[in-house]
Amino acid sequence: MAGILGIGTFTSPRRRDARDFHQVTNETIQAMARSQLPSPPDDKAWARREDGDWHLVDKPAPEPPVEAPPAPAAELPPAREHVVLPGETLPGLCLRYKTTARALARANPLLDAKDQGLRGIAIVRIPGDGPTQPVTEEVNLARLRASCPGLSLSEARFYLSDAASVEDAIARARDDDAWEREQRKAAKAPA
């Protein structure tokens, strides 16, 4: 009956303690003890003897540092510029240039990565290399008006039609603006 009730007839195999299988030789213990030496004083260093023991020795006098030629500055790839046109959004730029909003925010400190609109932003720097914005009349007008904020659309069209390049149009518009400010200042000055 004892066999049926399971009293004393069935015993589970004794589980062996994992520590019983840990076999470490004396040499291994000594090697581990030697490998964990404390940090030596500043003027000393650890040296190993022929018998394998460690001892402190004086450090050799340091050699004067050799002046290495300056490392060339890591050249960052030139950032591309995108002129923001009406209706463009941050997610749209991310998709077009295969980048993230965070990367654009790092390249453009005034850009808010959480805001999808690009209000108040005229030109966005695009990190990395890749396709650039196609140059169209609309892009040139926006670039000129971003560089000279007081310009009307008709004035921007005039400067672009009269100039050889956008940069030339920007320079002429700025020169004219400076001339106009001087004329206003002269008119206000008492005679």
Secondary structure, 3 states (H helix, E strand, C coil): CHHHHCCCCCCCCCCCCHHHHCCCCHHHHHHHHHHCCCCCCCCEEEEECCCCCEEEEECCCCCCCCCCCCCCCCCCCCCEEEECCCCCEHHHHHHHHCCCHHHHHHHCCCCCCCCCECCCCCEEEECCCCCCCCCCHHHHHHHHHHHCCCCCHHHHHHHHHHCCCHHHHHHHHHHHHHHHHHHHHHHHCCC
